[in-house]
Amino acid sequence: IVTGMPFVTWKFAQSLDGRVAAAIGQRTKISGILSRGFVHELRARVGAIMVGTQTFLVDSPSLVAREVDGSLKANQPLRVVMGMRNVAPKEFLQLATRDPEVALADLAKRGVNHLLLEGGATLAAAFVESGWINEVISITAPVTLGAGPRALATNSPLFGRVKITATFTLGDDLIQIGELG
């Protein structure tokens, strides 16, 4: 309300050793079924879900909110791909920018008041570095991958702390919700 921009939640699932995939370019399911259900409930409550172009190309995500039985939930978010490569099919909104503020302003004009960032270490870094993350949801699964990409790709040293506001488990997964400090 203060900024006129959407509230931004950055959600990621990671292994115990901090990896979001087994290898760059490889789609890897990390979290358990209960955590995935939690994420689909979250998806149904936001106005838009965003991924970067690389994540879109590698994962081919649907970015829809599903019921436990696989059917679509009644409320569906706007599905958004942000980046300069034209990759999105017509059922996705393509935002041809690398600037989070430009993307958020566009989404605000479309009536989006809550954005869920779901993929891309470069996309996450752009939002973190520009200060537009309001909430972080980390899902940590009890697996180790040993190698692979992390949730955040940045060349600058970010020593920001996250103020944890909630911690709970869903099945074997640890969920932490917090604010960037």
Backbone as a printed PyTorch tensor [residue, N CA C, xyz], in Angstrom:
tensor([[[  0.8360,  -1.1910,   0.0000],
         [  0.0000,   0.0000,   0.0000],
         [  0.8740,   1.2450,   0.0000]],

        [[  1.9460,   1.2280,   0.7780],
         [  2.8250,   2.3900,   0.8820],
         [  3.5110,   2.6860,  -0.4550]],

        [[  4.0090,   1.6520,  -1.1240],
         [  4.7690,   1.8590,  -2.3560],
         [  3.8990,   1.8570,  -3.6100]],

        [[  2.6850,   1.3120,  -3.5170],
         [  1.8520,   1.1620,  -4.7080],
         [  2.2690,  -0.0160,  -5.5700]],

        [[  3.2220,  -0.7840,  -5.0820],
         [  3.7400,  -1.9490,  -5.8000],
         [  3.2280,  -3.2230,  -5.1330]],

        [[  3.2380,  -4.3310,  -5.8620],
         [  2.8270,  -5.5890,  -5.2560],
         [  3.7610,  -6.0220,  -4.1160]],

        [[  3.1910,  -6.7030,  -3.1470],
         [  3.9520,  -7.3790,  -2.1010],
         [  4.6650,  -8.5370,  -2.7830]],

        [[  5.9560,  -8.7390,  -2.4920],
         [  6.7400,  -9.7640,  -3.1870],
         [  7.1900, -10.8470,  -2.2110]],

        [[  6.7920, -12.0800,  -2.5100],
         [  7.2310, -13.2570,  -1.7570],
         [  8.1720, -14.0550,  -2.6490]],

        [[  9.3640, -14.3400,  -2.1310],
         [ 10.3210, -15.1940,  -2.8370],
         [ 10.2810, -16.5620,  -2.1810]],

        [[  9.8790, -17.5740,  -2.9500],
         [  9.7590, -18.9430,  -2.4480],
         [ 10.7380, -19.8340,  -3.1870]],

        [[ 11.4480, -20.6750,  -2.4380],
         [ 12.3230, -21.6460,  -3.0760],
         [ 12.4010, -22.9000,  -2.2170]],

        [[ 12.6670, -24.0170,  -2.8800],
         [ 12.9070, -25.2810,  -2.1940],
         [ 14.3750, -25.6320,  -2.3960]],

        [[ 14.9980, -26.1210,  -1.3300],
         [ 16.4200, -26.4320,  -1.4000],
         [ 16.7290, -27.7100,  -0.6380]],

        [[ 17.8660, -28.2810,  -0.9610],
         [ 18.3640, -29.4550,  -0.2370],
         [ 19.0520, -28.9720,   1.0430]],

        [[ 19.4020, -29.9150,   1.9170],
         [ 20.1220, -29.5580,   3.1430],
         [ 21.4350, -28.8480,   2.8500]],

        [[ 22.0540, -29.1610,   1.7160],
         [ 23.3130, -28.5070,   1.3640],
         [ 23.0970, -27.2890,   0.4650]],

        [[ 21.8850, -26.7490,   0.4650],
         [ 21.6170, -25.4660,  -0.1790],
         [ 21.5010, -25.4760,  -1.6830]],

        [[ 21.1690, -26.5870,  -2.2740],
         [ 21.0460, -26.6770,  -3.7360],
         [ 19.5740, -26.7110,  -4.1390]],

        [[ 19.2590, -26.0830,  -5.2730],
         [ 17.8770, -26.0600,  -5.7670],
         [ 17.6740, -27.0150,  -6.9380]],

        [[ 18.7340, -27.6200,  -7.4160],
         [ 18.6750, -28.6260,  -8.4810],
         [ 19.9530, -29.4510,  -8.4230]],

        [[ 19.8930, -30.6450,  -9.0130],
         [ 21.0670, -31.5190,  -9.0160],
         [ 22.1650, -30.9980,  -9.9320]],

        [[ 21.7640, -30.2910, -10.9860],
         [ 22.7250, -29.7150, -11.9210],
         [ 22.0650, -28.5410, -12.6370]],

        [[ 22.8610, -27.6210, -13.1400],
         [ 22.3230, -26.5010, -13.9080],
         [ 21.5950, -27.0590, -15.1150]],

        [[ 20.3860, -26.5960, -15.3230],
         [ 19.6020, -27.0410, -16.4540],
         [ 18.8380, -28.3380, -16.2320]],

        [[ 18.8850, -28.8630, -15.0130],
         [ 18.1970, -30.1210, -14.7200],
         [ 17.0740, -29.8740, -13.7230]],

        [[ 15.8560, -30.1920, -14.1110],
         [ 14.7130, -30.0520, -13.2150],
         [ 14.8150, -31.1330, -12.1470]],

        [[ 14.7090, -30.7150, -10.8690],
         [ 14.8590, -31.6350,  -9.7500],
         [ 13.7500, -31.3890,  -8.7440]],

        [[ 12.9260, -32.4000,  -8.4620],
         [ 11.9250, -32.2790,  -7.4000],
         [ 12.6440, -32.4540,  -6.0810]],

        [[ 12.4830, -31.4760,  -5.2020],
         [ 13.1950, -31.5120,  -3.9260],
         [ 12.2310, -31.7020,  -2.7650]],

        [[ 11.1930, -30.9110,  -2.7060],
         [ 10.2980, -30.9430,  -1.5530],
         [  9.2970, -32.0860,  -1.6520]],

        [[  8.7050, -32.4040,  -0.4960],
         [  7.7420, -33.4870,  -0.4030],
         [  6.3360, -33.0660,  -0.7890]],

        [[  5.4470, -34.0230,  -0.7800],
         [  4.0790, -33.8120,  -1.2330],
         [  3.3200, -32.8020,  -0.3610]],

        [[  3.5480, -32.8110,   0.9420],
         [  2.8520, -31.8540,   1.8160],
         [  3.3130, -30.4260,   1.5400]],

        [[  4.5970, -30.2490,   1.3160],
         [  5.1240, -28.9180,   0.9850],
         [  4.5940, -28.4430,  -0.3590]],

        [[  4.4900, -29.3500,  -1.3050],
         [  3.9380, -28.9770,  -2.6110],
         [  2.4830, -28.5420,  -2.4730]],

        [[  1.7340, -29.2090,  -1.5910],
         [  0.3560, -28.7910,  -1.3230],
         [  0.3060, -27.3940,  -0.7290]],

        [[  1.2260, -27.1030,   0.1970],
         [  1.3420, -25.7730,   0.8010],
         [  1.6070, -24.7170,  -0.2680]],

        [[  2.4950, -25.0420,  -1.2100],
         [  2.8370, -24.1050,  -2.2840],
         [  1.6300, -23.8670,  -3.1960]],

        [[  0.8670, -24.9000,  -3.4810],
         [ -0.3100, -24.7140,  -4.3380],
         [ -1.3760, -23.8620,  -3.6370]],

        [[ -1.4980, -23.9800,  -2.3260],
         [ -2.4060, -23.0980,  -1.5760],
         [ -1.9160, -21.6520,  -1.6790]],

        [[ -0.6150, -21.4490,  -1.5430],
         [ -0.0330, -20.1160,  -1.6740],
         [ -0.2820, -19.5610,  -3.0710]],

        [[ -0.0500, -20.3750,  -4.0880],
         [ -0.2650, -19.9370,  -5.4690],
         [ -1.6980, -19.4450,  -5.6840]],

        [[ -2.6570, -20.1110,  -5.0620],
         [ -4.0580, -19.7280,  -5.2350],
         [ -4.3890, -18.4000,  -4.5590]],

        [[ -3.5360, -17.9530,  -3.6470],
         [ -3.7960, -16.7020,  -2.9110],
         [ -3.0780, -15.4820,  -3.4910]],

        [[ -2.1200, -15.6860,  -4.4110],
         [ -1.3770, -14.5420,  -4.9520],
         [ -1.9960, -14.0750,  -6.2630]],

        [[ -1.6360, -12.8650,  -6.6630],
         [ -2.1370, -12.3270,  -7.9270],
         [ -1.3360, -12.7780,  -9.1270]],

        [[ -0.0440, -13.0680,  -8.9230],
         [  0.8190, -13.4700, -10.0360],
         [  1.9740, -14.3170,  -9.5190]],

        [[  2.4420, -15.2060, -10.3900],
         [  3.6470, -16.0020, -10.1320],
         [  4.6290, -15.6710, -11.2400]],

        [[  5.8930, -15.4700, -10.8670],
         [  6.9050, -15.0910, -11.8480],
         [  8.0990, -16.0300, -11.8100]],

        [[  8.6060, -16.3380, -13.0080],
         [  9.8790, -17.0250, -13.1670],
         [ 10.6980, -16.2430, -14.1880]],

        [[ 11.9950, -16.5100, -14.2050],
         [ 12.8660, -15.9240, -15.2140],
         [ 12.8610, -16.7860, -16.4630]],

        [[ 13.4380, -16.2570, -17.5240],
         [ 13.4140, -16.9740, -18.8060],
         [ 14.1710, -18.2970, -18.7440]],

        [[ 15.2990, -18.3360, -18.0460],
         [ 16.0670, -19.5880, -17.9800],
         [ 15.2660, -20.6750, -17.2660]],

        [[ 14.6590, -20.3350, -16.1530],
         [ 13.8220, -21.3040, -15.4390],
         [ 12.6700, -21.7540, -16.3140]],

        [[ 12.0880, -20.8270, -17.0460],
         [ 10.9820, -21.1800, -17.9310],
         [ 11.4420, -22.1890, -18.9880]],

        [[ 12.6100, -21.9390, -19.5800],
         [ 13.1240, -22.8340, -20.6170],
         [ 13.5110, -24.2120, -20.0760]],

        [[ 14.1050, -24.2560, -18.8850],
         [ 14.5640, -25.5260, -18.3090],
         [ 13.4040, -26.3380, -17.7450]],

        [[ 12.5350, -25.6880, -16.9630],
         [ 11.5070, -26.4110, -16.2180],
         [ 10.1620, -26.5240, -16.9320]],

        [[  9.9080, -25.6640, -17.9130],
         [  8.5800, -25.6100, -18.5390],
         [  7.4780, -25.6070, -17.4870]],

        [[  7.5410, -24.6780, -16.5240],
         [  6.5780, -24.7100, -15.4190],
         [  5.1760, -24.3140, -15.8760]],

        [[  4.1840, -24.9010, -15.2380],
         [  2.7990, -24.5220, -15.5510],
         [  2.3910, -23.2960, -14.7380]],

        [[  2.9420, -23.1560, -13.5430],
         [  2.6520, -22.0470, -12.6340],
         [  1.1630, -21.9290, -12.3100]],

        [[  0.4870, -23.0450, -12.2470],
         [ -0.9250, -23.0420, -11.8730],
         [ -1.0670, -23.5380, -10.4410]],

        [[ -2.2220, -23.2560,  -9.8620],
         [ -2.5490, -23.7300,  -8.5190],
         [ -3.4380, -24.9580,  -8.6570]],

        [[ -3.0140, -26.0620,  -8.0490],
         [ -3.7420, -27.3340,  -8.1810],
         [ -4.2570, -27.8260,  -6.8270]],

        [[ -5.3420, -28.5680,  -6.9000],
         [ -5.8720, -29.2850,  -5.7460],
         [ -5.0230, -30.5430,  -5.5450]],

        [[ -5.2130, -31.2290,  -4.4420],
         [ -4.4800, -32.4580,  -4.1530],
         [ -4.7160, -33.5060,  -5.2410]],

        [[ -5.9240, -33.5250,  -5.8080],
         [ -6.2370, -34.5180,  -6.8460],
         [ -5.7050, -34.1370,  -8.2280]],

        [[ -5.0430, -32.9800,  -8.3230],
         [ -4.4640, -32.5470,  -9.6000],
         [ -5.3280, -31.5950, -10.3980]],

        [[ -6.5760, -31.4300,  -9.9920],
         [ -7.4480, -30.4940, -10.7030],
         [ -7.0580, -29.0530, -10.3590]],

        [[ -7.4720, -28.1340, -11.2100],
         [ -7.1360, -26.7260, -10.9840],
         [ -7.9790, -26.1290,  -9.8710]],

        [[ -7.3440, -25.3030,  -9.0510],
         [ -8.0710, -24.5520,  -8.0310],
         [ -8.9020, -23.4690,  -8.7120]],

        [[ -9.9250, -22.9830,  -8.0160],
         [-10.8020, -21.9540,  -8.5760],
         [-10.0370, -20.6630,  -8.8600]],

        [[ -9.1670, -20.2550,  -7.9450],
         [ -8.3850, -19.0330,  -8.1240],
         [ -7.0460, -19.3700,  -8.7560]],

        [[ -6.7590, -18.7390,  -9.8820],
         [ -5.5060, -18.9500, -10.5930],
         [ -4.7570, -17.6270, -10.7260]],

        [[ -3.4470, -17.6470, -10.4660],
         [ -2.6430, -16.4280, -10.5910],
         [ -2.3170, -16.1290, -12.0510]],

        [[ -1.9830, -14.8760, -12.3010],
         [ -1.4180, -14.4810, -13.5870],
         [ -0.0430, -15.1330, -13.6710]],

        [[  0.2800, -15.7610, -14.7940],
         [  1.5590, -16.4510, -14.9570],
         [  2.4920, -15.5540, -15.7650]],

        [[  3.6700, -15.2750, -15.1910],
         [  4.5620, -14.2510, -15.7360],
         [  5.9700, -14.8040, -15.9380]],

        [[  6.5610, -14.4460, -17.0800],
         [  7.9730, -14.7200, -17.3390],
         [  8.6550, -13.3660, -17.5170]],

        [[  9.7270, -13.1450, -16.7500],
         [ 10.4610, -11.8830, -16.8350],
         [ 11.8270, -12.1370, -17.4490]],

        [[ 12.1720, -11.3440, -18.4430],
         [ 13.4790, -11.4520, -19.0670],
         [ 13.4280, -10.9730, -20.4980]],

        [[ 14.5860, -10.8240, -21.0900],
         [ 14.6830, -10.2410, -22.4230],
         [ 14.4470, -11.2380, -23.5500]],

        [[ 14.6120, -12.5320, -23.2830],
         [ 14.3550, -13.5280, -24.3240],
         [ 12.8520, -13.7590, -24.4580]],

        [[ 12.3510, -13.7060, -25.6650],
         [ 10.9300, -13.9300, -25.9060],
         [ 10.6690, -15.4340, -25.9000]],

        [[ 10.1740, -15.9380, -24.7720],
         [ 10.0020, -17.3780, -24.6220],
         [  8.5890, -17.7870, -24.2190]],

        [[  7.7990, -16.8670, -23.7420],
         [  6.5250, -17.2270, -23.1250],
         [  5.4270, -17.4780, -24.1520]],

        [[  4.6860, -18.5660, -23.9630],
         [  3.5080, -18.7800, -24.8090],
         [  2.4070, -17.7940, -24.4430]],

        [[  1.3570, -17.7560, -25.2330],
         [  0.3330, -16.7230, -25.0620],
         [ -0.4000, -16.7700, -23.7300]],

        [[ -0.4260, -17.9280, -23.0430],
         [ -1.1150, -17.9840, -21.7490],
         [ -0.2690, -17.4140, -20.6040]],

        [[  0.9570, -16.9860, -20.9180],
         [  1.8420, -16.3280, -19.9620],
         [  2.0190, -14.8690, -20.3640]],

        [[  2.2120, -14.0140, -19.3750],
         [  2.5780, -12.6290, -19.6330],
         [  4.0990, -12.5650, -19.7030]],

        [[  4.6290, -12.0270, -20.7920],
         [  6.0690, -11.8360, -20.9360],
         [  6.3930, -10.3930, -20.5790]],

        [[  7.2530, -10.1830, -19.5900],
         [  7.7280,  -8.8470, -19.2350],
         [  9.1730,  -8.7440, -19.7130]],

        [[  9.3820,  -8.0260, -20.7880],
         [ 10.6990,  -7.9130, -21.4150],
         [ 11.5210,  -6.8460, -20.7060]],

        [[ 11.9690,  -7.1780, -19.5020],
         [ 12.8020,  -6.2880, -18.7080],
         [ 13.6420,  -7.1240, -17.7600]],

        [[ 14.7140,  -6.5400, -17.2770],
         [ 15.5160,  -7.1560, -16.2160],
         [ 15.3980,  -6.3440, -14.9320]],

        [[ 14.5860,  -5.3060, -14.9580],
         [ 14.4420,  -4.3750, -13.8390],
         [ 13.2030,  -4.7320, -13.0140]],

        [[ 13.3950,  -5.1930, -11.7720],
         [ 12.2510,  -5.5560, -10.9420],
         [ 11.2370,  -4.4260, -10.7580]],

        [[ 11.7120,  -3.1900, -10.6350],
         [ 10.7890,  -2.0790, -10.4210],
         [  9.8860,  -1.8680, -11.6320]],

        [[ 10.4390,  -2.0030, -12.8340],
         [  9.6400,  -1.8900, -14.0610],
         [  8.5960,  -3.0020, -14.1000]],

        [[  9.0160,  -4.2240, -13.7700],
         [  8.0900,  -5.3590, -13.7690],
         [  6.9890,  -5.1690, -12.7370]],

        [[  7.3510,  -4.7340, -11.5460],
         [  6.3570,  -4.5310, -10.4940],
         [  5.3700,  -3.4280, -10.8510]],

        [[  5.8540,  -2.3590, -11.4640],
         [  4.9620,  -1.2780, -11.8860],
         [  3.9590,  -1.7820, -12.9240]],

        [[  4.4250,  -2.6040, -13.8490],
         [  3.5310,  -3.1890, -14.8590],
         [  2.4730,  -4.0560, -14.1860]],

        [[  2.8940,  -4.8980, -13.2600],
         [  1.9480,  -5.7750, -12.5650],
         [  0.9600,  -4.9750, -11.7160]],

        [[  1.4400,  -3.9020, -11.0800],
         [  0.5490,  -3.0550, -10.2870],
         [ -0.5390,  -2.4450, -11.1670]],

        [[ -0.1750,  -2.0100, -12.3720],
         [ -1.1670,  -1.4580, -13.3070],
         [ -2.2040,  -2.4920, -13.7010]],

        [[ -1.8280,  -3.7570, -13.6380],
         [ -2.7480,  -4.8510, -13.9800],
         [ -3.5630,  -5.3040, -12.7690]],

        [[ -3.3860,  -4.6420, -11.6300],
         [ -4.1540,  -4.9630, -10.4320],
         [ -3.5620,  -6.0480,  -9.5520]],

        [[ -2.3190,  -6.4400,  -9.8140],
         [ -1.6610,  -7.4620,  -8.9960],
         [ -1.1640,  -6.8140,  -7.7090]],

        [[ -1.5630,  -7.3920,  -6.5640],
         [ -1.0890,  -6.8330,  -5.2920],
         [ -0.1640,  -7.7770,  -4.5280]],

        [[  0.0110,  -9.0220,  -5.0310],
         [  0.9310,  -9.9630,  -4.3940],
         [  1.5840, -10.8040,  -5.4820]],

        [[  2.8990, -10.7480,  -5.5490],
         [  3.6860, -11.4900,  -6.5320],
         [  4.4810, -12.5800,  -5.8330]],

        [[  4.4460, -13.7770,  -6.3980],
         [  5.2290, -14.8980,  -5.9000],
         [  6.3580, -15.1770,  -6.8860]],

        [[  7.6040, -15.0040,  -6.4270],
         [  8.7740, -15.3540,  -7.2460],
         [  9.0560, -16.8260,  -7.0170]],

        [[  9.0280, -17.6100,  -8.0910],
         [  9.1880, -19.0520,  -7.9470],
         [ 10.4210, -19.6180,  -8.6180]],

        [[ 11.1200, -18.8710,  -9.3650],
         [ 12.2330, -19.5490,  -9.9890],
         [ 13.2230, -18.6590, -10.6750]],

        [[ 14.4360, -19.0920, -10.5070],
         [ 15.5410, -18.4400, -11.1590],
         [ 16.4290, -17.7220, -10.1790]],

        [[ 17.6610, -18.2160, -10.0590],
         [ 18.6220, -17.6010,  -9.1470],
         [ 18.9740, -16.1830,  -9.5700]],

        [[ 18.9830, -15.9370, -10.8750],
         [ 19.2720, -14.5840, -11.3780],
         [ 18.1000, -13.6580, -11.1220]],

        [[ 16.8880, -14.1530, -11.3340],
         [ 15.6840, -13.3650, -11.0460],
         [ 15.6280, -13.0180,  -9.5640]],

        [[ 15.8610, -14.0090,  -8.7050],
         [ 15.8490, -13.7590,  -7.2620],
         [ 16.8930, -12.7140,  -6.8900]],

        [[ 18.0830, -12.8270,  -7.4540],
         [ 19.1500, -11.8670,  -7.1460],
         [ 18.7580, -10.4500,  -7.5560]],

        [[ 18.1120, -10.3080,  -8.7090],
         [ 17.6880,  -8.9770,  -9.1540],
         [ 16.7200,  -8.3580,  -8.1530]],

        [[ 15.7850,  -9.1520,  -7.6510],
         [ 14.8140,  -8.6320,  -6.6820],
         [ 15.4490,  -8.3780,  -5.3250]],

        [[ 16.3320,  -9.2770,  -4.8770],
         [ 17.0050,  -9.0850,  -3.5940],
         [ 17.8890,  -7.8500,  -3.6480]],

        [[ 18.7050,  -7.7380,  -4.6940],
         [ 19.6350,  -6.6100,  -4.7990],
         [ 18.9190,  -5.2660,  -4.9300]],

        [[ 17.7430,  -5.2640,  -5.5340],
         [ 17.0070,  -4.0040,  -5.6890],
         [ 16.1170,  -3.6940,  -4.4910]],

        [[ 16.0530,  -4.6120,  -3.5210],
         [ 15.3100,  -4.3410,  -2.2930],
         [ 13.8070,  -4.5510,  -2.3840]],

        [[ 13.3470,  -5.3310,  -3.3470],
         [ 11.9070,  -5.5010,  -3.5440],
         [ 11.3360,  -6.7750,  -2.9430]],

        [[ 12.1030,  -7.5270,  -2.1800],
         [ 11.5820,  -8.7350,  -1.5410],
         [ 10.9720,  -8.3510,  -0.1960]],

        [[  9.7130,  -8.7040,   0.0000],
         [  9.0480,  -8.4440,   1.2790],
         [  9.0440,  -9.6610,   2.1910]],

        [[  9.0190, -10.8470,   1.5940],
         [  8.8950, -12.0790,   2.3720],
         [  9.6960, -13.1810,   1.6830]],

        [[ 10.3040, -14.0500,   2.4950],
         [ 11.0410, -15.1930,   1.9830],
         [ 10.4140, -16.4480,   2.5660]],

        [[ 10.1540, -17.4360,   1.7000],
         [  9.7030, -18.7510,   2.1520],
         [ 10.7230, -19.7640,   1.6590]],

        [[ 11.4140, -20.3640,   2.6110],
         [ 12.4260, -21.3720,   2.3070],
         [ 11.8830, -22.7340,   2.7170]],

        [[ 11.9020, -23.6730,   1.7750],
         [ 11.4960, -25.0460,   2.0410],
         [ 12.7590, -25.8930,   1.9340]],

        [[ 13.1720, -26.4740,   3.0490],
         [ 14.3900, -27.2740,   3.0690],
         [ 14.0230, -28.7450,   3.2430]],

        [[ 14.4100, -29.5510,   2.2760],
         [ 14.1140, -30.9810,   2.2920],
         [ 15.3100, -31.7570,   2.8150]],

        [[ 15.0790, -32.8850,   3.4670],
         [ 16.1770, -33.6730,   4.0490],
         [ 16.8780, -34.5490,   3.0120]],

        [[ 17.4330, -33.8930,   2.0190],
         [ 18.2220, -34.5710,   0.9890],
         [ 19.4920, -33.7630,   0.7770]],

        [[ 20.5180, -34.3970,   0.2540],
         [ 21.7150, -33.6770,  -0.1490],
         [ 21.9420, -33.9550,  -1.6240]],

        [[ 22.3740, -32.9430,  -2.3380],
         [ 22.6200, -33.0830,  -3.7660],
         [ 24.1030, -33.0110,  -4.1030]],

        [[ 24.8880, -32.3590,  -3.2470],
         [ 26.3410, -32.3200,  -3.4480],
         [ 26.8180, -31.3150,  -4.4670]],

        [[ 26.0340, -31.0720,  -5.4800],
         [ 26.3940, -30.1110,  -6.5220],
         [ 25.1010, -29.5200,  -7.0620]],

        [[ 25.2570, -28.5440,  -7.9280],
         [ 24.0950, -27.9190,  -8.5260],
         [ 23.9510, -26.4740,  -8.1120]],

        [[ 23.0100, -25.7690,  -8.7480],
         [ 22.8450, -24.3490,  -8.4800],
         [ 22.1840, -24.0660,  -7.1290]],

        [[ 22.3890, -22.8620,  -6.6800],
         [ 21.7660, -22.3770,  -5.4390],
         [ 20.5880, -21.4790,  -5.7920]],

        [[ 19.8200, -21.0740,  -4.8010],
         [ 18.6160, -20.2740,  -5.0180],
         [ 18.9140, -18.8340,  -5.4200]],

        [[ 20.1160, -18.3680,  -5.1300],
         [ 20.4600, -16.9730,  -5.3720],
         [ 21.7970, -16.8980,  -6.0930]],

        [[ 21.8280, -16.2170,  -7.2430],
         [ 23.0600, -16.0640,  -8.0200],
         [ 23.4170, -14.5930,  -8.0910]],

        [[ 24.4390, -14.2230,  -7.3650],
         [ 24.8670, -12.8400,  -7.3530],
         [ 26.3800, -12.7700,  -7.2120]],

        [[ 26.9570, -11.7560,  -7.8050],
         [ 28.3960, -11.5360,  -7.6770],
         [ 28.7340, -10.6350,  -6.5060]],

        [[ 27.7230,  -9.9670,  -5.9620],
         [ 27.9810,  -9.0610,  -4.8450],
         [ 27.7980,  -9.8070,  -3.5290]],

        [[ 28.5990,  -9.4510,  -2.5310],
         [ 28.4560, -10.1170,  -1.2320],
         [ 27.2090,  -9.5940,  -0.5150]],

        [[ 26.2190, -10.4360,  -0.3940],
         [ 24.9890, -10.0650,   0.3070],
         [ 25.0160, -10.7040,   1.6810]],

        [[ 25.2670,  -9.9210,   2.6920],
         [ 25.3210, -10.4570,   4.0380],
         [ 24.0570, -10.1030,   4.8010]],

        [[ 22.9560, -10.0210,   4.0800],
         [ 21.6870,  -9.6990,   4.7150],
         [ 21.1870, -10.8440,   5.5700]],

        [[ 20.5550, -10.4960,   6.6410],
         [ 19.9650, -11.4850,   7.5310],
         [ 18.4760, -11.5820,   7.2290]],

        [[ 17.9340, -12.7340,   7.4820],
         [ 16.4990, -12.9360,   7.3630],
         [ 15.9430, -13.0400,   8.7700]],

        [[ 14.9400, -12.2190,   9.0580],
         [ 14.2610, -12.2870,  10.3520],
         [ 13.1680, -13.3410,  10.2090]],

        [[ 13.3750, -14.4900,  10.8490],
         [ 12.4230, -15.5870,  10.7480],
         [ 11.1760, -15.2470,  11.5700]],

        [[ 10.0270, -15.3280,  10.9210],
         [  8.7590, -15.0330,  11.5950],
         [  7.9330, -16.2870,  11.8440]],

        [[  8.2390, -17.3780,  11.1380],
         [  7.5330, -18.6400,  11.3520],
         [  8.4220, -19.7960,  10.9080]],

        [[  8.3650, -20.8730,  11.6740],
         [  9.0860, -22.0970,  11.3460],
         [  8.1750, -23.2720,  11.6760]],

        [[  8.0400, -24.1860,  10.7130],
         [  7.2330, -25.3820,  10.9530],
         [  7.6640, -26.4690,   9.9800]],

        [[  7.1970, -27.6760,  10.2070],
         [  7.5100, -28.7770,   9.3070],
         [  6.2310, -29.2330,   8.6080]],

        [[  6.4200, -29.6880,   7.3980],
         [  5.3640, -30.3310,   6.6260],
         [  5.9710, -31.6460,   6.1440]],

        [[  5.5040, -32.7510,   6.6930],
         [  6.1640, -34.0160,   6.4130],
         [  7.5870, -33.9340,   6.9110]],

        [[  8.5470, -34.2410,   6.0510],
         [  9.9620, -34.1790,   6.4180],
         [ 10.6080, -32.8370,   6.1050]],

        [[  9.8640, -31.9160,   5.4940],
         [ 10.4240, -30.6380,   5.0560],
         [ 10.3240, -29.5730,   6.1400]],

        [[ 11.3490, -28.7380,   6.2280],
         [ 11.3680, -27.6020,   7.1350],
         [ 10.9690, -26.3590,   6.3710]],

        [[  9.9430, -25.6600,   6.8340],
         [  9.4750, -24.4220,   6.2020],
         [  9.8930, -23.2640,   7.1120]],

        [[ 10.5690, -22.2800,   6.5330],
         [ 10.9200, -21.0690,   7.2660],
         [ 10.3940, -19.8860,   6.4870]],

        [[  9.6910, -19.0170,   7.1850],
         [  9.1540, -17.8020,   6.5790],
         [  9.7830, -16.6230,   7.3100]],

        [[ 10.1960, -15.6280,   6.5420],
         [ 10.8350, -14.4880,   7.1740],
         [ 10.8590, -13.2630,   6.2930]],

        [[ 11.4800, -12.2260,   6.8430],
         [ 11.6270, -10.9460,   6.1650],
         [ 13.1110, -10.6610,   6.0150]],

        [[ 13.4880, -10.0910,   4.8560],
         [ 14.8850,  -9.6950,   4.6810],
         [ 15.1670,  -8.4910,   5.5640]],

        [[ 16.2980,  -8.5570,   6.2760],
         [ 16.6330,  -7.4750,   7.2020],
         [ 17.5910,  -6.4820,   6.6310]]])
